[in-house]
């Protein structure tokens, strides 16, 4: 009997040991899973925390830019500028530029649009056709007349008609019939729908935009770009420097500014945001017209010659 009792006791102990081992294995697995969960959660919280910081810093850059522009007053307001600040373990580099530096899709004359496309590499026929279609897209149809622009889209097999009203966004250019996608990609960094002027500010516009001015020649362009960093914001001085394109000497002021904020965090992360604002008054200092996060440098205006 004692032998049987001893054997039974030994068997029970064996079961208990196996059960304990299984419990230990299960606990180990749970500990591993919990560890992974905590690690992933920590990463997610860190990303979320950085994103929240980035949003706050970009908002701060917009507020600071607006403050500088409104403080300067309308007459002394700079057309472009830059500044830095550091906050919350990150450094912010902020640049701002008047939208008058770009060609307005809704207001630019046909010749300006055509010239810009040629400057960017399009053949003359293609450039003129693209400019014609842009004018057709933004122009309301005539009353009691055949809608030729709408008929053109239908004949092209497109499932939509032209807006025949103002462009709502520059990306709408991709819907305009007959404008190649690669030409649009090259043109977008030089275009806007927010400047509010058919003219461009030649003192801050990229060389490609200045080259598109009606009457501009290669020689006149070179001379002007060599002089403009020292030119005052005076129409007569600008006209003299533009040479053959002097009839297009304009220094329009826009209430809209493009703000690019590049953030460099201490943890190595880097991000850029591009915001377009319109300056307001005392009740509403500014209004956000466009906000893009994680923008690439290729979409920004090129650095101005001589700057």
Secondary structure, DSSP 8 states (H G I E B T S, - for coil): -HHHHHHHHHHHHHHHHHHHHHHHHHHHHHHHHHHHHHHHHHHHHHHHHHHHHHHHHHHHHHHHHHHHHHHH-TTT--SEEEEEEEETTEEEEEEEEEGGGSEETTTS-HHHHHHHHHHTT--HHHHHHHHHHHHHHHS---TTS--HHHHHHHHTT-SS----S--SSGGGGGGSTT--HHHHHHHGGGEES-S--SS--TTTS-HHHHHTSTT--HHHHHHHHHHGGG--S-HHHHHHHHGGGGGG------SEEEEEEEEEETTS-EEEEEEEEEE--SS-SEEEEEEEES--GGGS----TT-
